[in-house]
Amino acid sequence: MKRWSPLALVTLMLAACSQPGPTSSTPPDGNYDDVDATWTQPPSLSSQALTAGVNTLYYERALTATNGWGPIETDRSNGEQAAGDGKTLTIGGTTFPQGYGVHAPSELKYNLASTDGSSCTRFQARVGIDDEVGSRGSAVFQVWGDGEKLYDSGLMTGADAARTVDVNISGRSTLRMVVTDGGNGKSYDHADWIRPTITCTAGAALTPQTVSVPSSMRSAPFDQTRTLNVPAGSRISVVARVPGARFLLTLPNGDLLVSQPGQGKVLRLQSGAAPADPKTASTLLSGLKQPHDLVLSTQGGQAYLYVSETNRVSRYPLRNGVPDPAAGQTIVGNLPDASLPELRGSYGHALKNIAIDGSTLYVSIASATNADPADLAATPKRGAIYTYSATTPNQNGTAGTLYAQGIRNAEGLAIAPGTRDLWVAVNNRDNIAYPFHRDFDGDGSDDYGKVIPAYVDNHPPEELIRVRSGGNYGWPFCNPNPDNGVLNMPFDRDVQNNADGSRLNCDTADRVTVGMPAHSAPLGLTFWTGTGVPAAYAGGAVVGQHGSWNRTSFSGHKFVLFPKTADGLGPERDLVTGFVTDPVNKVRWGRPVDAAVAPGGGLYLSDDFSGSVYYLSPPSP
């Protein structure tokens, strides 16, 4: 925690003394809608000093601050117009020693750039109407990051207890703490921010690096210089141009396999003298039905390549270190795809993803729809994970064992090294309806059940889940709510499918392990292990976020790392960014997909939009 400096409080008090007061006709209690006693903080005297750990905000200098009635008070309620005339911060009879006392309309804005290269990831506070106005006050608390609303309390009154705010601010450059009058006038709207803090996570800062591209590979988008942000000490280079490059697999001999669903192929990129060397591509498998995931597993002493297609999972034995195309066999057939009569040729998430633990084969059977409960009536259920034998040929896809459900579209599946834990990266639903009887968009009406773009932009989050056998993760009846943080998120009822809770009691659904920004579209999931991986990254999960298509401005479009923790995996940190040049106008030149660990501890990375495979050298220790 930061040590307190009196400079911020003294500055606020001096500023307050310079503000003009109301006329003598002002009612003694103040706070009246027809009286203007707004206050604005003078320019900041010093820069902020956010560092790794918990930063208590009122020890930091705000960039700007405004208040609806007199100055913002530190460790006191708002009081009246004079600086320091508030009382002990008190909400619902509970007193608090630290925080801000403000009056709607109010705003505090902070710069989230740290001074030590750490990433600021979390905003926390408690909020409520101060007891000094009794039941007369009301206000709405909001948290904004880079122009996007990240939290909205709805209208709070003096009858409400303090609420906890816990918001993911990863990747944001500015933070605004906003209090509005809720549309019913500002009289008596004394609002408290109790001990607001920003938590920053130590980690290697990303540095811009020019992407190294061999002259033979400089067709668009590399007909101009491209820059990506990578960890300190890393270098990034293009090692192959593969149209529609999707999932990756490094073979024991150092060769790299790449799936091309659109071409029905799996390519072999032969290793060079070093991982960063350009690769020679040849077709290993062809004539497949949208091959996607690639997994290596040894069964009975024989190493096999397992390949998922939309309608089956096949395997190919390795001969002299390379899969033998002539010796392939179907392990699971008759998996659901667009040929099902009920789907009439339309299956929204037909691509299959797999993982293997011992002799157990996990298969993701994703939903055919955005959020239609009809998917659950199919055999096998869609929006689920099933298990099969990894060794028995010609199993019927309808005869698998249901492992977990409520998982809309698990694209990345992986077993955490040294465990038997299955982790999945999930694409969540689109066009969610607002689930509260509140005014979200500020027009004064109840927005329950409406599809509001500003809400859809950030809800529901994408998911990273450690899946348990028998788990139900809510879709399409319950949606995780990220407004108070991305760990162990509570569920809201899905308005369209479960408004009264009769389809599924959301309190009984299994919580999502870690959330990701809505619509970031996670695809590949790879645990970063092996020799040469720096300790800060070892055991973490690398996820390629393919990026949004239906958001007001882009989210995703980057590779992120979920660091290994004592409990599993922590919130994401950026690993490779820079594929988007204008998020608001939606200008991009690449879309991340998957990662594979390269010899020496670096990463191969795929990008299906530019049709590229990159090599990222290991970061500095």
Residue pairs with C-beta under 8 A, 6 or more apart in sequence:
1 53
1 54
1 55
1 56
2 49
2 55
2 56
2 59
2 60
3 59
4 59
5 59
7 45
7 46
8 58
8 59
8 60
8 61
8 74
9 74
11 41
11 42
11 45
12 41
12 65
12 71
12 72
12 73
12 74
12 83
13 71
13 83
13 84
15 39
15 40
15 41
15 42
15 71
16 39
16 70
16 71
16 81
16 82
16 83
17 83
18 42
19 37
19 39
19 70
19 71
19 81
21 37
21 81
22 30
22 35
22 36
22 37
22 81
26 32
26 35
26 37
27 35
29 188
30 37
30 69
30 70
30 80
30 81
31 69
31 103
31 133
31 186
31 187
31 188
31 189
31 190
32 187
33 185
33 186
33 187
37 68
37 69
37 70
37 81
38 66
38 67
38 68
38 69
39 66
39 67
39 69
39 70
39 71
39 72
40 64
40 65
40 66
40 67
41 62
41 64
41 65
41 66
41 72
44 61
44 62
44 63
45 61
46 61
47 61
47 111
48 60
48 61
48 110
48 111
48 113
48 115
49 60
49 115
50 60
50 111
50 112
50 113
50 114
50 115
50 118
50 120
50 198
50 200
51 114
51 115
51 116
51 118
51 200
52 114
52 116
52 118
52 200
52 201
52 202
53 199
53 200
54 197
54 198
54 199
55 120
55 197
55 198
55 199
55 200
56 98
56 195
56 196
56 197
57 108
57 110
57 177
57 196
57 197
57 198
58 74
58 75
58 98
58 99
58 100
58 196
60 110
60 198
62 108
62 109
62 110
63 109
63 110
63 111
63 174
64 107
64 108
64 109
65 72
65 107
65 108
65 109
66 105
66 106
66 107
67 78
67 102
67 103
67 106
68 102
68 103
68 104
68 105
68 106
68 181
68 186
68 189
69 78
69 80
69 81
69 103
69 186
70 78
70 79
70 80
70 81
70 82
70 83
70 85
70 103
71 83
72 78
72 100
72 101
72 102
72 106
72 108
73 79
73 83
73 84
73 86
73 100
73 101
73 102
74 100
74 101
75 89
75 97
75 98
75 99
76 84
76 85
76 86
76 87
76 88
76 89
76 101
77 86
77 87
77 88
77 89
77 90
77 101
77 130
77 132
77 190
77 192
78 86
78 101
78 102
78 103
78 130
78 132
78 190
78 191
79 85
79 86
79 87
79 101
79 132
86 101
86 132
87 130
87 132
88 95
88 96
88 97
89 95
89 96
89 97
89 98
89 99
89 101
89 130
89 192
89 194
90 96
90 130
90 131
90 132
91 126
91 128
91 129
91 130
91 131
91 161
91 162
91 192
91 194
92 128
92 131
92 160
92 161
92 162
93 131
94 161
94 162
96 126
96 162
96 192
96 194
96 195
98 194
98 195
99 125
99 126
99 192
99 193
99 194
99 195
99 196
100 108
100 192
100 193
100 196
101 130
101 190
101 191
101 192
102 108
102 179
102 190
102 191
102 192
102 193
103 179
103 186
103 189
103 190
103 191
104 139
104 140
104 179
104 180
104 181
104 182
104 186
104 189
104 191
105 178
105 179
105 180
105 181
105 186
106 178
106 179
106 191
107 176
107 177
107 178
107 179
108 176
108 177
108 193
109 174
109 175
109 176
109 177
110 174
110 175
110 176
110 177
110 198
111 173
111 174
112 120
112 145
112 169
112 172
112 173
112 174
112 175
112 198
113 173
114 120
114 200
116 202
117 202
117 203
117 204
117 205
118 200
118 201
118 202
118 203
119 170
119 200
119 201
119 203
119 573
119 574
120 169
120 170
120 172
120 198
120 199
120 200
120 201
121 168
121 169
121 170
121 199
121 200
121 201
121 571
121 573
122 166
122 167
122 168
122 169
122 198
122 199
122 485
122 571
123 143
123 150
123 165
123 166
123 167
123 169
123 175
123 196
123 197
123 198
123 199
124 164
124 165
124 166
124 167
124 196
124 197
124 199
124 485
125 164
125 165
125 177
125 193
125 194
125 195
125 196
125 197
126 162
126 163
126 164
126 165
126 193
126 194
126 195
127 141
127 153
127 156
127 162
127 163
127 165
127 191
127 192
127 193
127 194
128 156
128 160
128 161
128 162
128 163
128 191
128 192
128 194
129 137
129 138
129 139
129 156
129 157
129 158
129 160
129 189
129 190
129 191
129 192
130 137
130 190
130 191
130 192
131 158
132 190
133 158
133 188
133 189
133 190
134 158
135 157
135 158
135 159
136 158
136 187
136 188
137 157
137 158
137 187
137 188
137 189
137 190
137 191
138 155
138 156
138 157
138 158
138 181
138 182
138 184
138 189
139 155
139 156
139 179
139 180
139 181
139 182
139 189
139 191
140 152
140 153
140 154
140 155
140 156
140 179
140 180
140 181
140 182
141 151
141 152
141 153
141 156
141 163
141 165
141 177
141 178
141 179
141 191
141 193
142 149
142 151
142 152
142 153
142 176
142 177
142 178
142 179
142 180
143 149
143 150
143 151
143 165
143 167
143 175
143 176
143 177
143 178
144 150
144 175
144 176
144 178
145 167
145 169
145 172
145 174
145 175
145 176
146 172
146 173
146 174
148 457
148 458
148 553
149 454
149 458
150 167
150 168
150 169
150 172
150 458
150 483
151 165
151 167
151 483
151 484
152 438
152 440
152 483
153 163
153 165
154 436
154 438
154 439
155 182
155 184
155 438
155 439
156 163
162 192
162 194
164 484
165 483
165 484
166 484
166 485
167 483
167 484
167 485
168 482
168 485
168 486
168 515
168 517
168 571
169 175
169 198
170 517
170 571
170 572
170 573
170 574
171 517
171 574
175 198
177 193
177 196
179 189
179 191
180 442
181 189
182 189
182 439
183 439
183 442
183 444
201 570
201 571
201 573
203 536
203 563
203 573
204 231
204 232
204 233
204 536
204 619
204 620
205 231
205 232
206 229
206 230
206 231
206 232
206 574
206 575
206 576
206 577
207 229
207 230
207 231
207 232
208 227
208 228
208 229
208 578
209 227
209 228
209 229
209 230
209 234
209 235
209 236
210 225
210 226
210 227
211 222
211 225
211 226
211 227
211 228
211 236
211 237
211 238
211 614
212 235
212 236
212 237
212 238
212 276
213 222
213 226
213 237
213 238
214 238
214 278
216 278
217 238
217 240
217 241
217 278
217 612
219 241
221 589
221 590
221 610
222 238
222 610
222 612
226 578
226 589
227 578
228 236
228 576
228 577
228 578
228 579
229 574
229 576
229 577
229 578
230 236
230 575
230 576
230 616
230 619
231 537
231 575
231 619
231 620
232 619
232 620
233 617
233 618
233 619
233 620
234 616
234 617
234 618
234 619
234 620
235 276
235 616
235 617
236 576
236 614
236 615
236 616
236 617
237 276
237 614
237 615
238 612
238 613
238 614
239 269
239 275
239 276
239 277
239 278
239 279
239 604
239 613
239 614
239 615
240 256
240 258
240 269
240 278
240 279
240 281
240 612
240 613
241 611
241 612
241 613
242 258
242 260
242 267
242 269
242 281
242 606
242 611
242 612
242 613
243 260
243 262
243 263
243 611
244 260
244 261
244 262
244 263
244 608
244 611
245 258
245 259
245 260
245 593
245 606
245 607
245 608
245 611
245 612
245 613
246 258
246 259
246 260
246 261
246 292
246 523
246 593
246 594
246 606
246 608
247 258
247 259
247 292
247 293
247 294
247 524
247 593
247 594
247 606
248 256
248 257
248 258
248 259
248 294
248 524
248 594
248 595
248 596
248 604
248 605
248 606
248 613
249 256
249 257
249 294
249 295
249 296
249 305
249 596
250 256
250 257
250 596
250 597
250 598
250 599
250 604
251 257
251 296
251 318
251 321
251 322
252 296
252 303
252 318
252 321
253 271
253 321
253 322
254 271
254 275
254 599
255 268
255 269
255 270
255 271
255 321
255 322
256 268
256 269
256 271
256 279
256 596
256 598
256 604
256 613
257 266
257 267
257 268
257 269
257 284
257 294
257 305
257 323
258 266
258 267
258 269
258 281
258 606
258 613
259 265
259 266
259 291
259 292
259 293
259 294
259 307
260 266
260 267
260 291
261 290
261 291
261 292
261 351
262 290
263 286
264 286
264 287
264 288
264 289
264 290
264 291
265 283
265 284
265 285
265 286
265 288
265 291
266 283
266 284
266 285
266 288
266 291
266 294
266 307
267 281
267 282
267 283
267 284
268 281
268 282
268 283
268 284
268 322
269 279
269 280
269 281
269 613
270 279
270 280
270 281
270 282
271 277
271 279
271 599
272 278
272 279
275 598
275 599
275 600
275 602
275 604
275 615
275 617
276 602
276 615
276 617
279 613
284 322
284 323
284 325
285 291
285 307
285 316
285 323
285 325
285 328
288 307
288 309
289 309
289 310
289 311
289 312
289 337
290 309
290 310
290 350
290 351
291 307
291 308
291 309
292 308
292 309
292 310
292 351
292 352
292 353
293 307
293 308
293 352
293 353
293 354
293 413
294 305
294 306
294 307
295 305
295 306
295 354
295 355
295 356
296 303
296 304
296 305
296 306
297 303
297 304
297 306
297 356
297 390
298 304
299 359
299 390
299 391
300 391
302 317
302 318
303 317
303 318
304 315
304 316
304 317
304 318
304 323
305 315
305 316
305 318
305 323
306 313
306 314
306 315
306 331
306 354
306 356
306 361
306 390
307 313
307 314
307 315
307 316
308 351
308 352
308 353
308 354
308 363
309 335
309 352
310 335
310 337
310 338
310 347
310 350
310 351
310 352
311 333
311 334
311 335
311 336
311 337
311 339
311 397
312 330
312 331
312 332
312 333
312 334
312 335
312 397
313 330
313 331
313 332
313 335
313 352
313 354
313 361
313 363
313 388
314 328
314 329
314 330
314 331
315 328
315 329
315 331
316 323
316 324
316 325
316 327
316 328
317 323
317 324
317 327
318 324
319 327
329 393
329 394
330 393
330 394
331 361
331 388
331 389
331 390
331 391
331 392
331 393
331 394
331 395
332 361
332 363
332 388
332 395
332 396
332 397
332 400
333 394
333 395
333 396
333 397
334 396
334 397
334 398
335 352
335 363
335 365
335 397
336 347
336 350
336 365
336 368
336 378
336 380
336 382
336 397
337 347
337 350
338 345
338 346
338 347
338 350
339 345
340 347
340 378
342 378
343 368
346 368
347 368
348 366
348 367
348 368
348 369
348 370
349 366
349 367
349 368
349 408
349 409
349 427
350 366
350 368
351 366
351 411
352 363
352 364
352 365
352 366
353 363
353 364
353 410
353 411
353 412
353 413
354 361
354 362
354 363
354 364
354 413
355 361
355 362
355 413
355 414
355 415
355 422
356 362
356 390
356 415
357 415
357 420
357 422
358 390
358 420
359 389
359 390
359 391
360 387
360 388
360 389
360 390
361 387
361 388
361 389
361 390
362 385
362 386
362 387
362 403
362 413
362 422
363 385
363 386
363 387
363 388
363 397
363 400
364 384
364 385
364 407
364 409
364 410
364 411
364 413
364 424
365 380
365 381
365 382
365 383
365 384
365 385
365 386
365 397
366 382
366 383
366 408
366 409
366 410
366 411
367 375
367 382
367 383
367 408
367 409
367 475
367 476
368 375
368 382
369 375
370 429
370 430
370 431
371 408
371 429
371 430
371 475
371 476
371 494
371 496
371 497
372 476
373 476
373 477
373 497
373 503
375 381
375 382
375 383
375 476
376 382
376 383
376 405
376 476
379 398
380 386
380 397
380 398
380 400
380 402
381 402
381 405
383 405
383 406
383 407
383 408
383 409
383 475
383 476
384 402
384 403
384 404
384 405
384 406
384 407
385 402
385 403
385 404
385 405
385 407
385 410
385 413
385 422
385 424
385 467
386 400
386 401
386 402
386 403
387 400
387 401
387 403
388 395
388 400
388 401
389 395
403 422
403 467
403 469
403 470
404 467
404 468
404 469
404 470
404 471
404 472
404 473
404 510
405 471
405 472
405 473
406 471
406 472
406 473
406 474
406 475
406 477
406 478
406 509
406 510
407 424
407 426
407 463
407 465
407 467
407 473
407 475
408 426
408 427
408 428
408 429
408 475
408 476
409 426
409 427
409 428
410 424
410 425
410 426
410 465
411 425
411 426
411 427
411 522
411 523
411 524
411 525
412 423
412 424
412 425
412 522
412 523
412 524
412 525
412 526
412 543
412 594
413 422
413 423
413 424
413 525
414 422
414 423
414 525
414 526
414 527
414 541
415 421
415 422
415 423
416 423
416 466
416 527
416 541
416 568
417 527
417 529
417 539
421 466
421 568
422 466
422 467
423 464
423 465
423 466
423 467
423 513
423 525
423 541
423 569
424 463
424 464
424 465
424 467
424 525
425 462
425 463
425 464
425 516
425 522
425 523
425 524
425 525
425 543
426 462
426 463
426 464
426 465
426 473
426 522
427 462
427 521
427 522
428 460
428 461
428 462
428 463
428 475
428 479
428 480
428 518
429 460
429 475
429 476
429 479
430 456
430 519
430 550
431 451
431 456
431 550
432 451
432 455
432 456
432 459
432 460
432 479
432 494
432 495
433 449
433 450
433 451
433 494
433 495
433 496
434 440
434 447
434 448
434 449
434 450
434 451
434 452
434 455
434 495
435 448
435 479
435 492
435 493
435 494
435 495
436 447
436 448
436 492
437 446
437 448
438 446
438 447
438 448
439 445
439 446
439 447
440 447
440 450
440 452
440 454
440 455
441 447
441 452
441 454
447 455
448 495
449 495
449 499
453 552
454 552
456 518
456 550
456 551
457 518
457 519
457 551
457 552
457 553
457 555
458 482
458 517
458 518
459 479
459 481
459 482
459 518
460 479
460 480
460 481
460 482
460 518
461 480
461 482
461 486
461 489
461 512
461 515
461 516
461 517
461 518
462 515
462 516
462 517
462 518
462 519
462 520
462 521
462 522
462 545
463 473
463 480
463 512
463 513
463 514
463 515
463 516
464 512
464 513
464 514
464 515
464 516
464 522
464 525
464 541
464 543
464 562
464 569
465 473
465 512
465 513
466 513
466 568
466 569
467 473
468 510
471 510
472 504
472 508
472 509
472 510
473 509
473 510
473 512
474 480
474 491
474 504
474 506
474 509
474 510
476 494
476 497
476 498
477 493
477 494
477 497
477 498
477 503
477 504
477 506
477 509
478 491
478 492
478 493
478 494
478 498
478 504
478 506
478 509
479 491
479 492
479 493
479 494
480 489
480 490
480 491
480 492
480 511
480 512
480 515
481 489
481 490
481 491
481 492
482 489
482 515
482 518
484 490
486 514
486 515
486 516
486 571
487 513
487 514
487 515
487 571
488 511
488 512
488 513
489 511
489 512
489 515
490 506
490 511
491 506
491 507
491 509
491 511
492 506
493 499
493 500
493 501
493 506
497 503
498 504
498 506
513 568
513 569
514 562
514 569
514 570
514 571
514 572
516 522
516 543
516 545
516 560
516 572
517 545
517 555
517 556
518 548
518 551
518 555
519 548
519 549
519 550
519 551
519 555
519 556
520 545
520 546
520 547
520 548
520 555
520 556
520 557
521 545
521 546
521 547
521 548
521 549
521 556
522 543
522 544
522 545
522 546
522 556
523 543
523 544
523 545
523 546
523 592
523 593
523 594
524 542
524 543
524 544
524 593
524 594
524 595
524 606
525 541
525 542
525 543
526 541
526 542
526 543
526 594
526 595
526 596
526 597
526 603
527 539
527 540
527 541
527 542
528 537
528 538
528 539
528 540
528 541
528 542
528 561
528 595
528 597
528 603
529 538
529 539
529 597
530 597
530 601
531 600
531 601
532 600
532 601
532 602
532 618
533 597
533 601
533 618
534 601
534 618
534 619
534 620
534 621
535 621
536 563
536 619
536 621
537 561
537 563
537 619
538 564
539 564
540 561
540 562
540 563
540 564
540 569
541 561
541 562
541 564
541 569
542 559
542 560
542 561
542 575
542 595
542 603
543 559
543 560
543 561
543 562
543 572
544 559
544 592
544 593
544 594
544 595
544 605
544 606
545 555
545 556
545 557
545 558
545 559
545 560
545 592
546 556
546 557
546 591
546 592
546 593
546 608
547 554
547 555
547 556
547 557
547 579
547 580
547 588
547 591
547 592
548 554
548 555
548 556
548 557
553 583
553 584
553 586
554 580
554 583
554 586
554 588
555 583
556 592
557 577
557 579
557 580
557 588
557 590
557 591
557 592
558 574
558 575
558 576
558 577
558 578
558 579
558 592
559 575
559 576
559 577
559 592
559 595
559 605
560 572
560 573
560 574
560 575
561 572
561 573
561 574
561 575
562 569
562 570
562 571
562 572
562 573
563 569
563 570
563 573
564 570
576 592
576 605
576 616
579 588
579 589
579 590
579 591
579 592
579 607
579 609
580 587
580 588
581 587
581 588
581 589
588 609
589 609
589 610
590 607
590 609
590 610
590 612
591 607
591 608
591 609
591 610
592 605
592 606
592 607
593 606
593 607
593 608
594 605
594 606
595 603
595 604
595 605
595 606
596 603
596 604
597 603
597 604
598 604
598 615
600 618
601 618
602 615
602 616
602 617
602 618
603 615
603 616
604 613
604 614
604 615
604 616
605 613
605 614
605 615
605 616
606 612
606 613
606 614
607 613
607 614
